[in-house]
Amino acid sequence: MRAPAHTYEELLGATMAQALAVSALTPASHDLVTVRSALSGRPLPPLAVCSAADARAAVARGREVSGSWLGVGAPARLGVIAGLREEIRAHRADLNRLLRHGAGFGPADAVEECQDGERLSRRAARGGGLAAHRWPRSPYASEQTGARAVTVSYGDDARPLASLCEGALPALLRGGTVVTEVSARTAPVALAVTAMARRAGLPDGVWQVAVRGEAPGAMSGSGLRAVLAEHADAVAPLCCPPDPAESLRVRSRPPGLFVLRHDGSARAAARAAVRACFARAGRGCATTPHVAVHASRAEEFLHRFSREAAASTCTTTLPDEHQLALLSEWFDTCLAAGARSLLPRPRTPEHRSDAPSPVPAPVLLRDRAGLSDSRPEIPRGPVALVTAFTHWAEVLDHARHGGRHLCVFTRTPLRYLSPQFGDLPARRIHLNRAPRAGLMP
């Protein structure tokens, strides 16, 4: 049996490894971070962590080359994006392996992410859809910068390939340059895609990758974002912008809410809830770990949901083994408070630094308390905390303190419900389907 891949050359082949060796940034610091394969635990080549000086230099370099990139003309830019789309299609298997080894995606999640990336690049290559997005001007950008030459985009750890295309391609099509900030774990995906873009004809310096600080003593992610936003001309939008107070181990943003009304389909809701709560280890912005079910449908839903959850094959890892311990502690706290587990208790295995990353088992808890009661903070992970309600007003009141994603299963026409959603913080309301992240429909 062949040993698990642990170098870029083994993952992507010699040609792509050589392209990756051409760094988009020339780091001024010497901070390096090593990411281990989520499948084998073996180290990937070390990555240079972006400092404040590196961030300023990246924006300056992007501004230097912006004129020449804008000057090539729209047809040539569209041709480069079309070439990138073909590169992504040709290297689908390579990106799939990178998503599994680097980001820790399971097979199903990796395939779905590749499909999303291809879909977004295809729309961009056709010159529509993504190109219509308009970026808010950075609040720190100087009025003397003129055209928005440099755009900052952010990589989403739960959507490493799709967020790259969603954030960068519209700016590139308009003739701007891009600096994309990513985590060390998803940096190999970003580096591979930018290398593909250069192979498709994108000039050096037009699309750069800045790896946020995860090395000891390095600048935090929020600090890097602040420096980039201060010096760039525009900031690309995200489905759910990063919360400056949110760390790798704590979910500070309120969780999304998944609702089954009295007139909704319990079968369809149970199938969708598996994806909404467990896909990508429950760490995407569209995740809805809090499930509210009308009391008259609770037993039917829980029966179907338990069966669907037990048969699920979600094998995506958590980015940090400490999150698995946090999930186990939260599970015990909920049981002590009276919750009932409908799946086997998640175990916290012994973990070595050279071992594969832990894959968390789905957690399905039946909470006897009402929606109005305060509950323990729901940690990151494949979690479903199911609560029954009797009045729709309870759900609306709870959703006023919820997250940006709201999922509702009902047969009530949307025209009757939409006026009730006007003052909710949810910006993405999904009706009778699992929530999805992203700016595109």
C-alpha positions as CSV (number, residue, x, y, z in Angstrom):
1,M,0.0,0.0,0.0
2,R,1.3,3.4,-1.0
3,A,2.2,5.8,1.9
4,P,-0.3,8.7,2.5
5,A,0.5,11.9,0.6
6,H,2.4,14.4,2.7
7,T,4.0,16.8,0.1
8,Y,2.5,19.0,-2.5
9,E,4.2,17.0,-5.2
10,E,2.5,13.8,-4.1
11,L,-0.8,15.6,-3.8
12,L,-0.7,17.5,-7.1
13,G,2.1,16.2,-9.2
14,A,5.4,17.8,-10.1
15,T,4.0,20.4,-12.4
16,M,1.6,21.9,-9.9
17,A,4.2,21.6,-7.1
18,Q,6.5,23.8,-9.0
19,A,3.8,26.3,-9.5
20,L,3.0,26.3,-5.8
21,A,6.7,26.9,-5.1
22,V,6.4,30.4,-6.6
23,S,5.1,32.2,-3.6
24,A,2.5,35.0,-4.2
25,L,4.0,36.9,-1.2
26,T,7.6,37.5,-0.3
27,P,7.4,37.4,3.5
28,A,9.4,40.0,5.5
29,S,9.1,37.9,8.6
30,H,10.4,34.4,9.2
31,D,7.2,33.0,10.9
32,L,6.3,29.6,9.5
33,V,3.4,27.3,10.3
34,T,3.2,23.6,9.4
35,V,-0.1,22.0,8.6
36,R,-0.5,18.3,9.1
37,S,-2.6,16.2,6.8
38,A,-6.0,15.6,8.3
39,L,-6.0,12.0,6.9
40,S,-2.5,10.8,7.8
41,G,-1.2,13.3,10.3
42,R,2.0,13.7,8.3
43,P,3.3,17.3,7.7
44,L,2.7,19.3,4.6
45,P,5.5,21.8,3.6
46,P,5.6,24.8,6.0
47,L,3.8,28.0,5.0
48,A,5.0,31.6,5.6
49,V,2.6,33.5,7.9
50,C,1.7,37.0,6.7
51,S,2.8,39.9,9.0
52,A,1.5,43.5,9.0
53,A,4.5,44.5,6.8
54,D,3.7,41.7,4.4
55,A,0.0,42.8,4.2
56,R,1.0,46.4,3.3
57,A,3.5,45.1,0.8
58,A,0.9,42.9,-0.8
59,V,-1.6,45.7,-1.3
60,A,1.2,48.0,-2.7
61,R,2.2,45.3,-5.2
62,G,-1.4,44.8,-6.2
63,R,-1.7,48.5,-6.8
64,E,1.4,48.5,-8.9
65,V,0.2,45.8,-11.3
66,S,-3.5,46.9,-11.3
67,G,-3.0,49.3,-14.3
68,S,-1.5,46.6,-16.6
69,W,-4.2,44.1,-15.6
70,L,-6.9,46.6,-16.3
71,G,-5.3,47.6,-19.5
72,V,-5.5,44.1,-21.1
73,G,-9.2,44.6,-21.7
74,A,-12.3,42.8,-20.7
75,P,-12.2,40.0,-23.3
76,A,-8.7,39.0,-22.3
77,R,-9.7,39.0,-18.6
78,L,-12.7,36.9,-19.4
79,G,-10.4,34.5,-21.3
80,V,-8.1,34.1,-18.2
81,I,-11.1,33.3,-16.0
82,A,-12.3,30.8,-18.6
83,G,-8.9,29.2,-18.5
84,L,-9.0,29.1,-14.7
85,R,-12.3,27.3,-15.0
86,E,-10.8,24.7,-17.3
87,E,-7.8,24.3,-14.8
88,I,-10.2,23.7,-11.9
89,R,-12.1,21.1,-14.0
90,A,-8.9,19.4,-15.1
91,H,-7.5,19.3,-11.5
92,R,-10.8,18.3,-9.8
93,A,-9.2,15.2,-8.3
94,D,-6.2,17.1,-7.1
95,L,-8.4,19.7,-5.4
96,N,-10.5,16.9,-3.9
97,R,-7.3,15.5,-2.3
98,L,-6.3,18.9,-1.1
99,L,-9.7,19.5,0.5
100,R,-9.4,16.1,2.3
101,H,-5.8,16.3,3.4
102,G,-5.7,20.1,4.1
103,A,-9.2,21.2,5.1
104,G,-10.1,17.8,6.6
105,F,-13.2,17.3,4.4
106,G,-14.9,14.0,4.1
107,P,-15.5,12.5,0.7
108,A,-19.1,13.8,0.3
109,D,-18.2,17.3,1.5
110,A,-15.1,17.5,-0.7
111,V,-17.1,16.5,-3.8
112,E,-19.8,19.0,-3.1
113,E,-17.2,21.8,-2.5
114,C,-15.5,21.0,-5.9
115,Q,-18.9,21.2,-7.6
116,D,-19.6,24.5,-5.9
117,G,-16.3,25.9,-7.1
118,E,-16.8,24.7,-10.6
119,R,-20.3,26.2,-10.6
120,L,-19.1,29.6,-9.5
121,S,-16.1,29.6,-11.9
122,R,-18.4,28.6,-14.7
123,R,-20.8,31.5,-14.1
124,A,-17.9,33.9,-13.9
125,A,-16.4,32.5,-17.1
126,R,-19.7,33.3,-18.9
127,G,-19.3,36.9,-17.8
128,G,-22.5,37.0,-15.7
129,G,-23.7,36.4,-12.2
130,L,-20.7,37.0,-10.1
131,A,-19.5,39.9,-12.1
132,A,-22.6,41.8,-11.1
133,H,-21.5,42.0,-7.5
134,R,-20.6,45.5,-6.2
135,W,-18.1,45.8,-3.4
136,P,-18.4,48.2,-0.4
137,R,-15.6,50.6,-0.3
138,S,-13.2,50.0,2.6
139,P,-13.9,52.5,5.3
140,Y,-10.2,53.2,5.7
141,A,-9.4,53.6,2.0
142,S,-8.0,57.0,0.9
143,E,-10.2,59.1,-1.4
144,Q,-7.1,59.7,-3.5
145,T,-6.8,56.1,-4.6
146,G,-9.2,56.7,-7.5
147,A,-10.4,53.4,-9.0
148,R,-10.8,50.5,-6.6
149,A,-7.6,48.8,-7.6
150,V,-7.1,46.3,-4.8
151,T,-9.8,44.2,-3.2
152,V,-9.4,42.2,-0.1
153,S,-11.3,38.9,0.0
154,Y,-11.6,36.3,2.8
155,G,-11.4,32.5,2.6
156,D,-14.1,30.6,4.5
157,D,-12.7,27.5,6.2
158,A,-16.0,25.7,5.6
159,R,-16.0,26.7,1.9
160,P,-12.3,27.1,0.9
161,L,-12.8,26.7,-2.8
162,A,-16.2,28.3,-3.3
163,S,-15.3,31.3,-1.2
164,L,-12.1,31.9,-3.2
165,C,-14.1,32.0,-6.5
166,E,-17.0,34.0,-4.9
167,G,-14.7,36.7,-3.4
168,A,-12.0,37.1,-6.0
169,L,-13.3,36.4,-9.5
170,P,-15.7,39.4,-9.7
171,A,-12.9,41.8,-8.9
172,L,-10.5,40.1,-11.4
173,L,-13.2,40.4,-14.1
174,R,-13.5,44.1,-13.4
175,G,-9.8,44.6,-13.8
176,G,-8.9,44.9,-10.1
177,T,-6.3,43.0,-8.2
178,V,-7.0,40.8,-5.1
179,V,-5.4,39.9,-1.9
180,T,-7.1,36.8,-0.3
181,E,-6.7,36.2,3.4
182,V,-6.9,32.5,4.4
183,S,-6.1,30.2,7.3
184,A,-3.1,28.0,7.3
185,R,-5.3,24.9,7.0
186,T,-7.0,26.0,3.8
187,A,-4.0,27.9,2.4
188,P,-2.9,24.9,0.2
189,V,-6.3,25.1,-1.6
190,A,-5.9,28.9,-2.1
191,L,-2.3,28.5,-3.3
192,A,-3.3,25.7,-5.7
193,V,-6.1,27.8,-7.3
194,T,-3.9,30.9,-7.6
195,A,-1.2,28.8,-9.2
196,M,-3.9,27.5,-11.7
197,A,-4.9,31.1,-12.4
198,R,-1.2,32.0,-13.2
199,R,-1.1,28.9,-15.5
200,A,-4.2,30.3,-17.2
201,G,-2.5,33.6,-17.9
202,L,-3.0,35.7,-14.8
203,P,0.0,38.0,-14.3
204,D,2.1,37.7,-11.1
205,G,0.9,39.9,-8.3
206,V,-2.7,40.2,-9.6
207,W,-4.0,37.6,-7.1
208,Q,-2.0,37.1,-3.9
209,V,-2.6,34.9,-0.9
210,A,-2.0,36.1,2.7
211,V,-1.9,33.3,5.4
212,R,-3.2,34.6,8.7
213,G,-1.3,34.2,11.9
214,E,-1.4,30.8,13.5
215,A,2.3,30.6,14.3
216,P,3.3,31.4,17.9
217,G,3.5,35.1,18.4
218,A,2.1,35.9,14.9
219,M,-0.6,38.4,14.2
220,S,-4.1,37.3,14.8
221,G,-6.7,36.8,12.0
222,S,-8.6,39.9,13.0
223,G,-5.4,42.0,13.1
224,L,-4.5,40.9,9.6
225,R,-8.0,41.7,8.3
226,A,-7.8,45.1,9.9
227,V,-4.4,45.9,8.2
228,L,-5.6,44.7,4.8
229,A,-8.9,46.6,5.1
230,E,-7.0,49.8,6.1
231,H,-4.7,49.8,3.0
232,A,-6.9,48.2,0.4
233,D,-9.6,50.0,-1.7
234,A,-12.5,47.6,-1.3
235,V,-13.6,44.5,0.7
236,A,-15.3,41.7,-1.0
237,P,-18.6,40.6,0.7
238,L,-19.2,37.4,2.5
239,C,-22.3,35.4,3.2
240,C,-21.5,35.8,6.9
241,P,-18.5,38.1,7.7
242,P,-16.0,36.9,10.2
243,D,-16.6,37.9,13.8
244,P,-13.6,39.7,15.3
245,A,-14.4,38.2,18.7
246,E,-14.7,34.7,17.3
247,S,-11.9,32.3,18.0
248,L,-11.2,28.8,16.7
249,R,-12.7,27.2,19.7
250,V,-15.7,29.4,20.6
251,R,-18.8,30.2,18.5
252,S,-19.5,33.8,19.5
253,R,-22.1,34.4,16.8
254,P,-25.6,33.2,17.6
255,P,-26.3,29.8,15.9
256,G,-28.7,29.5,13.0
257,L,-32.2,28.2,13.6
258,F,-34.0,25.3,11.8
259,V,-37.8,25.2,12.2
260,L,-40.4,22.6,11.4
261,R,-43.9,24.2,11.7
262,H,-47.1,22.3,12.4
263,D,-47.9,22.1,8.6
264,G,-44.4,21.2,7.4
265,S,-43.2,17.8,6.1
266,A,-41.4,15.9,8.8
267,R,-39.8,13.6,6.3
268,A,-38.3,16.4,4.2
269,A,-37.3,18.3,7.3
270,A,-35.5,15.3,8.8
271,R,-33.5,14.7,5.6
272,A,-32.6,18.4,5.3
273,A,-31.6,18.6,9.0
274,V,-28.9,16.1,8.6
275,R,-27.2,18.4,6.1
276,A,-28.1,21.5,8.0
277,C,-26.6,20.3,11.3
278,F,-24.0,17.7,10.4
279,A,-22.4,18.6,7.0
280,R,-18.8,19.8,7.1
281,A,-18.7,18.9,10.8
282,G,-21.2,21.6,11.6
283,R,-18.7,24.4,11.1
284,G,-20.1,26.4,8.2
285,C,-21.8,29.7,8.5
286,A,-25.1,28.2,7.2
287,T,-25.1,25.5,9.9
288,T,-28.3,25.5,12.0
289,P,-27.6,23.4,15.1
290,H,-30.7,24.7,17.0
291,V,-33.8,22.9,15.8
292,A,-37.3,24.0,16.8
293,V,-40.1,21.6,16.1
294,H,-43.9,22.1,16.7
295,A,-44.9,19.9,19.6
296,S,-47.5,18.1,17.5
297,R,-44.8,16.9,15.1
298,A,-41.9,16.4,17.5
299,E,-42.1,12.6,17.9
300,E,-42.5,11.9,14.2
301,F,-39.6,14.3,13.4
302,L,-37.3,12.9,16.0
303,H,-38.0,9.3,14.9
304,R,-37.2,10.2,11.3
305,F,-34.2,12.4,12.2
306,S,-32.7,9.8,14.4
307,R,-32.8,7.3,11.6
308,E,-31.4,9.7,9.1
309,A,-28.6,10.8,11.5
310,A,-27.6,7.2,12.3
311,A,-27.2,6.5,8.6
312,S,-25.3,9.7,7.8
313,T,-21.7,9.4,6.5
314,C,-20.4,12.8,7.6
315,T,-16.7,12.3,8.0
316,T,-15.3,15.8,7.9
317,T,-12.9,16.6,10.8
318,L,-12.9,19.5,13.2
319,P,-10.0,21.9,12.7
320,D,-8.8,21.5,16.2
321,E,-8.9,18.4,18.5
322,H,-9.7,20.7,21.4
323,Q,-13.0,21.4,19.8
324,L,-13.9,17.7,20.1
325,A,-13.2,17.8,23.8
326,L,-15.3,21.0,24.1
327,L,-18.1,19.2,22.3
328,S,-17.9,16.3,24.7
329,E,-18.0,18.6,27.7
330,W,-21.0,20.4,26.3
331,F,-22.7,17.1,25.7
332,D,-22.3,16.1,29.4
333,T,-23.6,19.5,30.5
334,C,-26.7,19.1,28.5
335,L,-27.4,15.6,29.8
336,A,-27.0,16.9,33.4
337,A,-29.5,19.7,32.6
338,G,-32.1,17.1,31.5
339,A,-31.5,16.7,27.8
340,R,-31.9,13.3,26.2
341,S,-29.4,11.9,23.7
342,L,-30.9,10.1,20.7
343,L,-27.5,8.9,19.4
344,P,-24.5,7.2,21.1
345,R,-22.4,9.5,23.2
346,P,-19.5,11.1,21.3
347,R,-16.1,9.9,22.5
348,T,-13.0,11.9,22.9
349,P,-10.2,9.7,21.5
350,E,-6.6,10.0,22.4
351,H,-5.0,12.2,19.8
352,R,-1.3,12.5,18.8
353,S,0.1,15.3,16.7
354,D,1.2,12.8,14.1
355,A,-2.2,11.0,13.9
356,P,-5.1,11.8,11.6
357,S,-7.4,14.6,12.8
358,P,-10.4,13.4,14.9
359,V,-13.8,12.9,13.1
360,P,-16.6,13.9,15.5
361,A,-19.7,11.7,15.7
362,P,-23.1,13.5,15.2
363,V,-24.7,14.7,18.4
364,L,-28.5,14.7,18.5
365,L,-30.1,15.9,21.8
366,R,-33.8,16.3,22.7
367,D,-34.0,19.4,24.9
368,R,-37.0,19.4,27.2
369,A,-36.8,23.1,27.9
370,G,-38.7,25.8,25.9
371,L,-37.2,28.2,23.4
372,S,-37.3,31.0,25.9
373,D,-35.0,29.3,28.3
374,S,-31.3,30.1,28.1
375,R,-29.2,27.2,27.0
376,P,-25.5,26.4,27.1
377,E,-23.5,27.8,24.2
378,I,-23.6,25.4,21.3
379,P,-20.1,24.5,20.3
380,R,-18.8,23.9,16.8
381,G,-19.4,20.4,15.6
382,P,-22.1,18.2,14.1
383,V,-24.7,19.1,16.6
384,A,-28.5,19.2,16.6
385,L,-30.3,20.5,19.7
386,V,-34.0,19.8,19.2
387,T,-36.5,21.9,21.1
388,A,-40.3,21.7,20.9
389,F,-42.6,24.8,20.7
390,T,-46.4,25.3,20.7
391,H,-46.8,28.8,19.4
392,W,-45.2,30.4,16.3
393,A,-44.7,33.6,18.3
394,E,-42.1,31.7,20.4
395,V,-40.0,31.0,17.3
396,L,-40.2,34.6,16.0
397,D,-39.2,35.9,19.4
398,H,-36.3,33.5,19.7
399,A,-35.2,34.2,16.1
400,R,-34.8,37.9,17.0
401,H,-31.7,36.8,18.9
402,G,-30.5,34.2,16.4
403,G,-28.0,34.0,13.6
404,R,-28.0,35.1,10.0
405,H,-29.5,31.8,8.6
406,L,-33.1,30.7,9.3
407,C,-34.6,27.6,7.8
408,V,-38.3,27.0,7.9
409,F,-40.3,23.9,6.7
410,T,-43.9,24.8,6.2
411,R,-46.8,24.6,3.6
412,T,-47.8,28.2,4.4
413,P,-47.2,30.5,1.4
414,L,-44.2,32.8,1.7
415,R,-46.3,35.9,1.2
416,Y,-48.0,35.3,4.5
417,L,-44.7,34.7,6.4
418,S,-42.4,37.2,4.8
419,P,-43.9,40.3,6.7
420,Q,-43.1,38.5,9.9
421,F,-39.4,38.1,9.0
422,G,-38.7,41.8,8.5
423,D,-37.1,42.6,11.8
424,L,-35.1,39.4,12.2
425,P,-31.3,39.4,12.1
426,A,-31.5,36.5,9.6
427,R,-30.3,37.7,6.2
428,R,-30.7,34.3,4.5
429,I,-34.1,32.6,5.0
430,H,-34.4,29.2,3.4
431,L,-37.9,27.8,2.9
432,N,-38.4,24.0,2.7
433,R,-34.8,23.2,1.9
434,A,-31.5,22.9,3.7
435,P,-29.6,26.2,4.2
436,R,-26.7,27.0,1.9
437,A,-23.9,29.5,2.4
438,G,-22.9,31.9,-0.3
439,L,-23.9,35.0,-2.1
440,M,-25.4,33.3,-5.1
441,P,-28.9,31.7,-5.2
